[in-house]
Amino acid sequence: MPIEKILIAKNGKKFYVKDSSKDLHTEFGYIRSADLKSKDGTVLKTNTGKELSIFSASFIDSYRRIRRGPQTVSLKDIGIIVAETGINKKSKIVDAGAGSGALACFLANIVKEVTTYDIREDFLEIVKKNIEFLELKNIEAKNKSIYNGIDEKNIDLITLDLPEPWMAINAAEKALKHGGFIISFSPSIPQTMDFVNEINKSPNFVCLKIIELIEREWELEERKVRPKSRMIGHTGFLTFVRKI
């Protein structure tokens, strides 16, 4: 079951309510279950007097609480995938390897259907639990290597988070529609190099660009303005390819 409610303190601290029939206990004290049924925007007080605003949870609130097994693609990287490919409610996507299913689940909230592949049954168990938790009905998880072929055809986007993404190029070529995209996510530049070198050998693909995103958050308190000491630095290299 997804998250029901979110409570937020003035300092930005969030508390997640999975079952509003039970009291919520926090570091600031507890909120009674009866109060958790208040309308969105209500300011509630804990038994210690701390004020928390309550509202209904959205998809992103539940998404932040999914199970994590293998390392997941970060939100900053997911965001650029969505923006650069223009995927929408009509899009069909193939994803491999599934890992914890974070990318597949996020994209499924946007597109028509997602099929995610992984060779690890233990990873797929995490994926299936996350799909159930988010109540997504448009994802299929397959215990299969994408290197051996893709069952789906006329695909708009294929996302690859694999140790040897170049080995999926032939399968991707057969599955993608003309104008469709491949996005390969790799933690190291040698993997990226090998993938791009193979892409460049194909007359049916063009490498659009290779990027990495670094997210630096700022803190602002009256006239005290500075970057935060910690930032989200390198997570991976994203290679954008299109079938021509």
PyRosetta script that sets phi, psi and omega in degrees:
from pyrosetta import init, pose_from_sequence

init()
pose = pose_from_sequence("MPIEKILIAKNGKKFYVKDSSKDLHTEFGYIRSADLKSKDGTVLKTNTGKELSIFSASFIDSYRRIRRGPQTVSLKDIGIIVAETGINKKSKIVDAGAGSGALACFLANIVKEVTTYDIREDFLEIVKKNIEFLELKNIEAKNKSIYNGIDEKNIDLITLDLPEPWMAINAAEKALKHGGFIISFSPSIPQTMDFVNEINKSPNFVCLKIIELIEREWELEERKVRPKSRMIGHTGFLTFVRKI")
pose.set_psi(1, 131.2)
pose.set_omega(1, 178.8)
pose.set_phi(2, -65.2)
pose.set_psi(2, 170.8)
pose.set_omega(2, 175.9)
pose.set_phi(3, -64.1)
pose.set_psi(3, 136.9)
pose.set_omega(3, -179.5)
pose.set_phi(4, -86.4)
pose.set_psi(4, -50.4)
pose.set_omega(4, -173.0)
pose.set_phi(5, -135.5)
pose.set_psi(5, 157.9)
pose.set_omega(5, 173.5)
pose.set_phi(6, -124.1)
pose.set_psi(6, 136.6)
pose.set_omega(6, 172.1)
pose.set_phi(7, -117.5)
pose.set_psi(7, 134.0)
pose.set_omega(7, -177.3)
pose.set_phi(8, -128.0)
pose.set_psi(8, 131.1)
pose.set_omega(8, 175.0)
pose.set_phi(9, -85.3)
pose.set_psi(9, 166.8)
pose.set_omega(9, -178.0)
pose.set_phi(10, -62.7)
pose.set_psi(10, -27.5)
pose.set_omega(10, 179.4)
pose.set_phi(11, -83.7)
pose.set_psi(11, 4.3)
pose.set_omega(11, 177.7)
pose.set_phi(12, 92.4)
pose.set_psi(12, -5.1)
pose.set_omega(12, 178.6)
pose.set_phi(13, -64.4)
pose.set_psi(13, 130.4)
pose.set_omega(13, -177.2)
pose.set_phi(14, -110.6)
pose.set_psi(14, 146.9)
pose.set_omega(14, 175.2)
pose.set_phi(15, -131.0)
pose.set_psi(15, 135.8)
pose.set_omega(15, -172.9)
pose.set_phi(16, -107.2)
pose.set_psi(16, 134.2)
pose.set_omega(16, -179.8)
pose.set_phi(17, -110.1)
pose.set_psi(17, 114.0)
pose.set_omega(17, 177.0)
pose.set_phi(18, -92.1)
pose.set_psi(18, -28.3)
pose.set_omega(18, -177.6)
pose.set_phi(19, -140.6)
pose.set_psi(19, 102.4)
pose.set_omega(19, -176.0)
pose.set_phi(20, -75.2)
pose.set_psi(20, -0.8)
pose.set_omega(20, 176.1)
pose.set_phi(21, -83.8)
pose.set_psi(21, -3.6)
pose.set_omega(21, -179.9)
pose.set_phi(22, -118.8)
pose.set_psi(22, 149.3)
pose.set_omega(22, 175.2)
pose.set_phi(23, -60.1)
pose.set_psi(23, 146.2)
pose.set_omega(23, 177.1)
pose.set_phi(24, -102.7)
pose.set_psi(24, 120.3)
pose.set_omega(24, 179.3)
pose.set_phi(25, -101.1)
pose.set_psi(25, 128.6)
pose.set_omega(25, -178.2)
pose.set_phi(26, -130.3)
pose.set_psi(26, 175.4)
pose.set_omega(26, 176.7)
pose.set_phi(27, -68.6)
pose.set_psi(27, -14.9)
pose.set_omega(27, 179.8)
pose.set_phi(28, -99.6)
pose.set_psi(28, 8.8)
pose.set_omega(28, -174.8)
pose.set_phi(29, 111.7)
pose.set_psi(29, -168.5)
pose.set_omega(29, -175.9)
pose.set_phi(30, -117.8)
pose.set_psi(30, 155.6)
pose.set_omega(30, 174.4)
pose.set_phi(31, -112.8)
pose.set_psi(31, 132.9)
pose.set_omega(31, 179.7)
pose.set_phi(32, -69.2)
pose.set_psi(32, 148.5)
pose.set_omega(32, -178.5)
pose.set_phi(33, -58.9)
pose.set_psi(33, -35.7)
pose.set_omega(33, 179.6)
pose.set_phi(34, -61.9)
pose.set_psi(34, -35.9)
pose.set_omega(34, 179.8)
pose.set_phi(35, -73.3)
pose.set_psi(35, -24.4)
pose.set_omega(35, -179.6)
pose.set_phi(36, -69.7)
pose.set_psi(36, -10.5)
pose.set_omega(36, 178.0)
pose.set_phi(37, -93.7)
pose.set_psi(37, 8.6)
pose.set_omega(37, -179.7)
pose.set_phi(38, -66.6)
pose.set_psi(38, 157.4)
pose.set_omega(38, -179.3)
pose.set_phi(39, -70.5)
pose.set_psi(39, 157.5)
pose.set_omega(39, -178.9)
pose.set_phi(40, -57.2)
pose.set_psi(40, 137.6)
pose.set_omega(40, 179.2)
pose.set_phi(41, 93.9)
pose.set_psi(41, -7.6)
pose.set_omega(41, 178.9)
pose.set_phi(42, -68.7)
pose.set_psi(42, 138.5)
pose.set_omega(42, 174.9)
pose.set_phi(43, -96.1)
pose.set_psi(43, 116.6)
pose.set_omega(43, -178.8)
pose.set_phi(44, -102.1)
pose.set_psi(44, 155.5)
pose.set_omega(44, 176.3)
pose.set_phi(45, -117.2)
pose.set_psi(45, 135.1)
pose.set_omega(45, 174.0)
pose.set_phi(46, -73.6)
pose.set_psi(46, 173.7)
pose.set_omega(46, 179.1)
pose.set_phi(47, -66.4)
pose.set_psi(47, -12.6)
pose.set_omega(47, 176.9)
pose.set_phi(48, -100.2)
pose.set_psi(48, 2.1)
pose.set_omega(48, 176.6)
pose.set_phi(49, 93.7)
pose.set_psi(49, 1.9)
pose.set_omega(49, 179.1)
pose.set_phi(50, -74.5)
pose.set_psi(50, 133.8)
pose.set_omega(50, -178.2)
pose.set_phi(51, -91.9)
pose.set_psi(51, 132.8)
pose.set_omega(51, 178.4)
pose.set_phi(52, -133.4)
pose.set_psi(52, 132.3)
pose.set_omega(52, 176.5)
pose.set_phi(53, -88.0)
pose.set_psi(53, 139.1)
pose.set_omega(53, -177.0)
pose.set_phi(54, -117.3)
pose.set_psi(54, 141.8)
pose.set_omega(54, 172.9)
pose.set_phi(55, -156.8)
pose.set_psi(55, 164.8)
pose.set_omega(55, -178.6)
pose.set_phi(56, -68.6)
pose.set_psi(56, 141.7)
pose.set_omega(56, -179.3)
pose.set_phi(57, -73.7)
pose.set_psi(57, 145.7)
pose.set_omega(57, 173.2)
pose.set_phi(58, -103.9)
pose.set_psi(58, -179.8)
pose.set_omega(58, -179.2)
pose.set_phi(59, -56.2)
pose.set_psi(59, -44.0)
pose.set_omega(59, -175.0)
pose.set_phi(60, -64.1)
pose.set_psi(60, -30.1)
pose.set_omega(60, 178.9)
pose.set_phi(61, -67.7)
pose.set_psi(61, -44.4)
pose.set_omega(61, 176.8)
pose.set_phi(62, -68.0)
pose.set_psi(62, -39.1)
pose.set_omega(62, -179.1)
pose.set_phi(63, -57.5)
pose.set_psi(63, -38.0)
pose.set_omega(63, -178.9)
pose.set_phi(64, -67.6)
pose.set_psi(64, -10.0)
pose.set_omega(64, -177.8)
pose.set_phi(65, -109.8)
pose.set_psi(65, 13.1)
pose.set_omega(65, 179.0)
pose.set_phi(66, -68.9)
pose.set_psi(66, 162.5)
pose.set_omega(66, 178.7)
pose.set_phi(67, -72.8)
pose.set_psi(67, 140.3)
pose.set_omega(67, 179.9)
pose.set_phi(68, -116.0)
pose.set_psi(68, 125.1)
pose.set_omega(68, 173.5)
pose.set_phi(69, -116.6)
pose.set_psi(69, -93.4)
pose.set_omega(69, 173.6)
pose.set_phi(70, -66.2)
pose.set_psi(70, 160.0)
pose.set_omega(70, 178.4)
pose.set_phi(71, -57.1)
pose.set_psi(71, 138.6)
pose.set_omega(71, -176.1)
pose.set_phi(72, -104.6)
pose.set_psi(72, 156.4)
pose.set_omega(72, 173.0)
pose.set_phi(73, -69.6)
pose.set_psi(73, 131.9)
pose.set_omega(73, -174.4)
pose.set_phi(74, -75.3)
pose.set_psi(74, 160.9)
pose.set_omega(74, 179.8)
pose.set_phi(75, -62.1)
pose.set_psi(75, -35.4)
pose.set_omega(75, 179.1)
pose.set_phi(76, -63.3)
pose.set_psi(76, -35.8)
pose.set_omega(76, 179.3)
pose.set_phi(77, -77.7)
pose.set_psi(77, -36.9)
pose.set_omega(77, 175.6)
pose.set_phi(78, -61.5)
pose.set_psi(78, -40.6)
pose.set_omega(78, -178.1)
pose.set_phi(79, -59.1)
pose.set_psi(79, -42.9)
pose.set_omega(79, -178.9)
pose.set_phi(80, -73.1)
pose.set_psi(80, -28.9)
pose.set_omega(80, 175.3)
pose.set_phi(81, -63.2)
pose.set_psi(81, -45.9)
pose.set_omega(81, 179.6)
pose.set_phi(82, -63.8)
pose.set_psi(82, -45.4)
pose.set_omega(82, -175.7)
pose.set_phi(83, -66.6)
pose.set_psi(83, -41.6)
pose.set_omega(83, -174.2)
pose.set_phi(84, -77.9)
pose.set_psi(84, -25.5)
pose.set_omega(84, -177.8)
pose.set_phi(85, -99.9)
pose.set_psi(85, -19.0)
pose.set_omega(85, 178.8)
pose.set_phi(86, 66.3)
pose.set_psi(86, 27.4)
pose.set_omega(86, 179.6)
pose.set_phi(87, -61.2)
pose.set_psi(87, 150.9)
pose.set_omega(87, -174.2)
pose.set_phi(88, -151.0)
pose.set_psi(88, -168.3)
pose.set_omega(88, -174.0)
pose.set_phi(89, -66.3)
pose.set_psi(89, -9.7)
pose.set_omega(89, 177.7)
pose.set_phi(90, -99.5)
pose.set_psi(90, -5.0)
pose.set_omega(90, -170.6)
pose.set_phi(91, -80.4)
pose.set_psi(91, 146.5)
pose.set_omega(91, 174.5)
pose.set_phi(92, -116.2)
pose.set_psi(92, 130.7)
pose.set_omega(92, -171.8)
pose.set_phi(93, -128.2)
pose.set_psi(93, 142.8)
pose.set_omega(93, 170.0)
pose.set_phi(94, -116.9)
pose.set_psi(94, 135.3)
pose.set_omega(94, -176.4)
pose.set_phi(95, -128.4)
pose.set_psi(95, 137.7)
pose.set_omega(95, 177.0)
pose.set_phi(96, -158.2)
pose.set_psi(96, 142.3)
pose.set_omega(96, -16.6)
pose.set_phi(97, -78.6)
pose.set_psi(97, 154.1)
pose.set_omega(97, -171.4)
pose.set_phi(98, -66.1)
pose.set_psi(98, -37.4)
pose.set_omega(98, -175.7)
pose.set_phi(99, 60.1)
pose.set_psi(99, -123.7)
pose.set_omega(99, 176.6)
pose.set_phi(100, -88.4)
pose.set_psi(100, -5.6)
pose.set_omega(100, 179.6)
pose.set_phi(101, 86.0)
pose.set_psi(101, 11.2)
pose.set_omega(101, -175.8)
pose.set_phi(102, -62.2)
pose.set_psi(102, -49.0)
pose.set_omega(102, -179.5)
pose.set_phi(103, -65.3)
pose.set_psi(103, -46.5)
pose.set_omega(103, -178.8)
pose.set_phi(104, -59.6)
pose.set_psi(104, -43.0)
pose.set_omega(104, -178.7)
pose.set_phi(105, -67.4)
pose.set_psi(105, -41.4)
pose.set_omega(105, -180.0)
pose.set_phi(106, -63.6)
pose.set_psi(106, -45.4)
pose.set_omega(106, -178.8)
pose.set_phi(107, -66.5)
pose.set_psi(107, -32.7)
pose.set_omega(107, -179.7)
pose.set_phi(108, -64.3)
pose.set_psi(108, -25.1)
pose.set_omega(108, 177.3)
pose.set_phi(109, -72.6)
pose.set_psi(109, -11.9)
pose.set_omega(109, -177.1)
pose.set_phi(110, -109.2)
pose.set_psi(110, -39.9)
pose.set_omega(110, -166.5)
pose.set_phi(111, -102.6)
pose.set_psi(111, 179.9)
pose.set_omega(111, -178.8)
pose.set_phi(112, -72.8)
pose.set_psi(112, -49.3)
pose.set_omega(112, -179.3)
pose.set_phi(113, -155.8)
pose.set_psi(113, 150.6)
pose.set_omega(113, 179.1)
pose.set_phi(114, -132.7)
pose.set_psi(114, 135.0)
pose.set_omega(114, 170.3)
pose.set_phi(115, -118.8)
pose.set_psi(115, 125.5)
pose.set_omega(115, -178.0)
pose.set_phi(116, -117.8)
pose.set_psi(116, 134.4)
pose.set_omega(116, -175.6)
pose.set_phi(117, -110.6)
pose.set_psi(117, 142.0)
pose.set_omega(117, 170.1)
pose.set_phi(118, -158.0)
pose.set_psi(118, 147.6)
pose.set_omega(118, 179.8)
pose.set_phi(119, -89.8)
pose.set_psi(119, -10.3)
pose.set_omega(119, -177.7)
pose.set_phi(120, -95.6)
pose.set_psi(120, 115.5)
pose.set_omega(120, 179.1)
pose.set_phi(121, -65.7)
pose.set_psi(121, -33.9)
pose.set_omega(121, 179.7)
pose.set_phi(122, -67.2)
pose.set_psi(122, -35.5)
pose.set_omega(122, 176.0)
pose.set_phi(123, -67.1)
pose.set_psi(123, -41.5)
pose.set_omega(123, -178.1)
pose.set_phi(124, -64.9)
pose.set_psi(124, -28.6)
pose.set_omega(124, 175.8)
pose.set_phi(125, -64.9)
pose.set_psi(125, -39.0)
pose.set_omega(125, 176.1)
pose.set_phi(126, -65.5)
pose.set_psi(126, -43.9)
pose.set_omega(126, 179.2)
pose.set_phi(127, -56.5)
pose.set_psi(127, -48.2)
pose.set_omega(127, -177.2)
pose.set_phi(128, -63.3)
pose.set_psi(128, -37.8)
pose.set_omega(128, 177.3)
pose.set_phi(129, -65.9)
pose.set_psi(129, -38.2)
pose.set_omega(129, 178.9)
pose.set_phi(130, -69.2)
pose.set_psi(130, -38.4)
pose.set_omega(130, 176.2)
pose.set_phi(131, -61.3)
pose.set_psi(131, -43.8)
pose.set_omega(131, 179.5)
pose.set_phi(132, -66.1)
pose.set_psi(132, -42.7)
pose.set_omega(132, -179.5)
pose.set_phi(133, -61.0)
pose.set_psi(133, -39.9)
pose.set_omega(133, -178.5)
pose.set_phi(134, -86.8)
pose.set_psi(134, -2.9)
pose.set_omega(134, 179.0)
pose.set_phi(135, 56.5)
pose.set_psi(135, 43.9)
pose.set_omega(135, 178.0)
pose.set_phi(136, -90.1)
pose.set_psi(136, 132.9)
pose.set_omega(136, -176.4)
pose.set_phi(137, -109.0)
pose.set_psi(137, -1.8)
pose.set_omega(137, -172.8)
pose.set_phi(138, -115.5)
pose.set_psi(138, 27.1)
pose.set_omega(138, 175.8)
pose.set_phi(139, -120.5)
pose.set_psi(139, 136.6)
pose.set_omega(139, 170.4)
pose.set_phi(140, -119.2)
pose.set_psi(140, 130.1)
pose.set_omega(140, 179.0)
pose.set_phi(141, -106.1)
pose.set_psi(141, 125.5)
pose.set_omega(141, -175.6)
pose.set_phi(142, -117.5)
pose.set_psi(142, 133.2)
pose.set_omega(142, 175.3)
pose.set_phi(143, -88.0)
pose.set_psi(143, 81.9)
pose.set_omega(143, -173.7)
pose.set_phi(144, -158.6)
pose.set_psi(144, 147.8)
pose.set_omega(144, 175.2)
pose.set_phi(145, -82.5)
pose.set_psi(145, 127.1)
pose.set_omega(145, 178.3)
pose.set_phi(146, -68.6)
pose.set_psi(146, -19.6)
pose.set_omega(146, 177.0)
pose.set_phi(147, -61.6)
pose.set_psi(147, -25.7)
pose.set_omega(147, -177.5)
pose.set_phi(148, -91.4)
pose.set_psi(148, 5.4)
pose.set_omega(148, 177.4)
pose.set_phi(149, 125.4)
pose.set_psi(149, 157.4)
pose.set_omega(149, 178.6)
pose.set_phi(150, -116.6)
pose.set_psi(150, 125.7)
pose.set_omega(150, -177.4)
pose.set_phi(151, -71.1)
pose.set_psi(151, -34.4)
pose.set_omega(151, -174.0)
pose.set_phi(152, -79.9)
pose.set_psi(152, 151.4)
pose.set_omega(152, 179.8)
pose.set_phi(153, -128.2)
pose.set_psi(153, 165.6)
pose.set_omega(153, 177.9)
pose.set_phi(154, 57.8)
pose.set_psi(154, 46.1)
pose.set_omega(154, -175.2)
pose.set_phi(155, -87.8)
pose.set_psi(155, 142.1)
pose.set_omega(155, 179.9)
pose.set_phi(156, -85.6)
pose.set_psi(156, -33.8)
pose.set_omega(156, -175.9)
pose.set_phi(157, -149.8)
pose.set_psi(157, 135.5)
pose.set_omega(157, 172.0)
pose.set_phi(158, -120.5)
pose.set_psi(158, 123.7)
pose.set_omega(158, 177.7)
pose.set_phi(159, -107.1)
pose.set_psi(159, 132.8)
pose.set_omega(159, -176.5)
pose.set_phi(160, -121.1)
pose.set_psi(160, 122.5)
pose.set_omega(160, 172.3)
pose.set_phi(161, -128.1)
pose.set_psi(161, 75.5)
pose.set_omega(161, -168.3)
pose.set_phi(162, -131.5)
pose.set_psi(162, 154.0)
pose.set_omega(162, 178.1)
pose.set_phi(163, -67.6)
pose.set_psi(163, -28.2)
pose.set_omega(163, -179.2)
pose.set_phi(164, -133.4)
pose.set_psi(164, 70.0)
pose.set_omega(164, -173.6)
pose.set_phi(165, -61.6)
pose.set_psi(165, -26.4)
pose.set_omega(165, 179.2)
pose.set_phi(166, -62.6)
pose.set_psi(166, -22.2)
pose.set_omega(166, 179.6)
pose.set_phi(167, -75.8)
pose.set_psi(167, -9.3)
pose.set_omega(167, 179.4)
pose.set_phi(168, -99.4)
pose.set_psi(168, 0.2)
pose.set_omega(168, -173.5)
pose.set_phi(169, -64.3)
pose.set_psi(169, -45.0)
pose.set_omega(169, -178.7)
pose.set_phi(170, -62.1)
pose.set_psi(170, -43.8)
pose.set_omega(170, 178.9)
pose.set_phi(171, -64.6)
pose.set_psi(171, -39.3)
pose.set_omega(171, -179.7)
pose.set_phi(172, -65.8)
pose.set_psi(172, -38.0)
pose.set_omega(172, -179.7)
pose.set_phi(173, -61.0)
pose.set_psi(173, -38.8)
pose.set_omega(173, -179.0)
pose.set_phi(174, -74.5)
pose.set_psi(174, -28.4)
pose.set_omega(174, -174.5)
pose.set_phi(175, -90.3)
pose.set_psi(175, -29.7)
pose.set_omega(175, -174.8)
pose.set_phi(176, -76.6)
pose.set_psi(176, 145.4)
pose.set_omega(176, 168.9)
pose.set_phi(177, -77.9)
pose.set_psi(177, 160.8)
pose.set_omega(177, 174.4)
pose.set_phi(178, -64.6)
pose.set_psi(178, 131.3)
pose.set_omega(178, -173.9)
pose.set_phi(179, 91.9)
pose.set_psi(179, -7.0)
pose.set_omega(179, 178.0)
pose.set_phi(180, -73.3)
pose.set_psi(180, 163.5)
pose.set_omega(180, -174.4)
pose.set_phi(181, -113.6)
pose.set_psi(181, 149.4)
pose.set_omega(181, 161.4)
pose.set_phi(182, -115.5)
pose.set_psi(182, 131.3)
pose.set_omega(182, 171.1)
pose.set_phi(183, -118.6)
pose.set_psi(183, 119.0)
pose.set_omega(183, 178.0)
pose.set_phi(184, -107.3)
pose.set_psi(184, 127.8)
pose.set_omega(184, 178.3)
pose.set_phi(185, -108.2)
pose.set_psi(185, 120.0)
pose.set_omega(185, -178.7)
pose.set_phi(186, -134.6)
pose.set_psi(186, 136.8)
pose.set_omega(186, 179.8)
pose.set_phi(187, -74.3)
pose.set_psi(187, -22.4)
pose.set_omega(187, -176.1)
pose.set_phi(188, -121.7)
pose.set_psi(188, 152.7)
pose.set_omega(188, -178.5)
pose.set_phi(189, -72.8)
pose.set_psi(189, -32.1)
pose.set_omega(189, 175.7)
pose.set_phi(190, -59.6)
pose.set_psi(190, -38.7)
pose.set_omega(190, 175.8)
pose.set_phi(191, -62.0)
pose.set_psi(191, -43.2)
pose.set_omega(191, 179.5)
pose.set_phi(192, -63.1)
pose.set_psi(192, -43.2)
pose.set_omega(192, 178.9)
pose.set_phi(193, -59.7)
pose.set_psi(193, -47.8)
pose.set_omega(193, -178.4)
pose.set_phi(194, -64.1)
pose.set_psi(194, -38.1)
pose.set_omega(194, 178.7)
pose.set_phi(195, -65.0)
pose.set_psi(195, -48.9)
pose.set_omega(195, -177.4)
pose.set_phi(196, -65.8)
pose.set_psi(196, -38.6)
pose.set_omega(196, 178.8)
pose.set_phi(197, -61.2)
pose.set_psi(197, -36.8)
pose.set_omega(197, 177.4)
pose.set_phi(198, -73.6)
pose.set_psi(198, -39.5)
pose.set_omega(198, 176.9)
pose.set_phi(199, -58.6)
pose.set_psi(199, -41.3)
pose.set_omega(199, -177.0)
pose.set_phi(200, -68.1)
pose.set_psi(200, -15.8)
pose.set_omega(200, 177.3)
pose.set_phi(201, -80.9)
pose.set_psi(201, -16.0)
pose.set_omega(201, -176.1)
pose.set_phi(202, -93.3)
pose.set_psi(202, 131.8)
pose.set_omega(202, 175.7)
pose.set_phi(203, -74.7)
pose.set_psi(203, -8.4)
pose.set_omega(203, -175.3)
pose.set_phi(204, -99.8)
pose.set_psi(204, 1.2)
pose.set_omega(204, -179.7)
pose.set_phi(205, -131.4)
pose.set_psi(205, 149.3)
pose.set_omega(205, 172.0)
pose.set_phi(206, -128.8)
pose.set_psi(206, 132.7)
pose.set_omega(206, 176.8)
pose.set_phi(207, -84.6)
pose.set_psi(207, 116.3)
pose.set_omega(207, -176.1)
pose.set_phi(208, -80.5)
pose.set_psi(208, -47.4)
pose.set_omega(208, 178.5)
pose.set_phi(209, -172.5)
pose.set_psi(209, 163.4)
pose.set_omega(209, 176.7)
pose.set_phi(210, -126.6)
pose.set_psi(210, 126.9)
pose.set_omega(210, -177.5)
pose.set_phi(211, -139.0)
pose.set_psi(211, 164.8)
pose.set_omega(211, 162.2)
pose.set_phi(212, -135.1)
pose.set_psi(212, 148.4)
pose.set_omega(212, -179.2)
pose.set_phi(213, -112.8)
pose.set_psi(213, 134.3)
pose.set_omega(213, 177.0)
pose.set_phi(214, -119.6)
pose.set_psi(214, 124.6)
pose.set_omega(214, -176.5)
pose.set_phi(215, -104.8)
pose.set_psi(215, 118.9)
pose.set_omega(215, 178.3)
pose.set_phi(216, -119.0)
pose.set_psi(216, 114.9)
pose.set_omega(216, -179.2)
pose.set_phi(217, -87.7)
pose.set_psi(217, 148.8)
pose.set_omega(217, 178.9)
pose.set_phi(218, -112.5)
pose.set_psi(218, 152.8)
pose.set_omega(218, 173.5)
pose.set_phi(219, -115.0)
pose.set_psi(219, 139.9)
pose.set_omega(219, -176.4)
pose.set_phi(220, -136.0)
pose.set_psi(220, 119.0)
pose.set_omega(220, 177.1)
pose.set_phi(221, -135.0)
pose.set_psi(221, 101.6)
pose.set_omega(221, -172.3)
pose.set_phi(222, 53.6)
pose.set_psi(222, -115.1)
pose.set_omega(222, -179.3)
pose.set_phi(223, -99.5)
pose.set_psi(223, 6.4)
pose.set_omega(223, 173.7)
pose.set_phi(224, -87.6)
pose.set_psi(224, 105.8)
pose.set_omega(224, -176.2)
pose.set_phi(225, -131.0)
pose.set_psi(225, 124.0)
pose.set_omega(225, -179.5)
pose.set_phi(226, -160.3)
pose.set_psi(226, 157.3)
pose.set_omega(226, 172.7)
pose.set_phi(227, -66.9)
pose.set_psi(227, 145.9)
pose.set_omega(227, 174.7)
pose.set_phi(228, -67.2)
pose.set_psi(228, 151.1)
pose.set_omega(228, -176.0)
pose.set_phi(229, -63.9)
pose.set_psi(229, -34.4)
pose.set_omega(229, -179.8)
pose.set_phi(230, -106.3)
pose.set_psi(230, 141.2)
pose.set_omega(230, 177.3)
pose.set_phi(231, -137.2)
pose.set_psi(231, 166.7)
pose.set_omega(231, 174.0)
pose.set_phi(232, -88.5)
pose.set_psi(232, 103.0)
pose.set_omega(232, -176.9)
pose.set_phi(233, -86.9)
pose.set_psi(233, -129.5)
pose.set_omega(233, -176.3)
pose.set_phi(234, -70.8)
pose.set_psi(234, 124.6)
pose.set_omega(234, 171.7)
pose.set_phi(235, -113.5)
pose.set_psi(235, -32.8)
pose.set_omega(235, 178.9)
pose.set_phi(236, 175.1)
pose.set_psi(236, 167.0)
pose.set_omega(236, 175.4)
pose.set_phi(237, -97.9)
pose.set_psi(237, 133.1)
pose.set_omega(237, 178.6)
pose.set_phi(238, -108.0)
pose.set_psi(238, 122.4)
pose.set_omega(238, 177.2)
pose.set_phi(239, -109.0)
pose.set_psi(239, 125.5)
pose.set_omega(239, -176.8)
pose.set_phi(240, -105.5)
pose.set_psi(240, 120.9)
pose.set_omega(240, -176.1)
pose.set_phi(241, -127.1)
pose.set_psi(241, 145.8)
pose.set_omega(241, 177.2)
pose.set_phi(242, -130.8)
pose.set_psi(242, 141.1)
pose.set_omega(242, 177.0)
pose.set_phi(243, -82.0)
pose.set_psi(243, 130.4)
pose.set_omega(243, -177.6)
pose.set_phi(244, -117.1)
pose.dump_pdb("model.pdb")
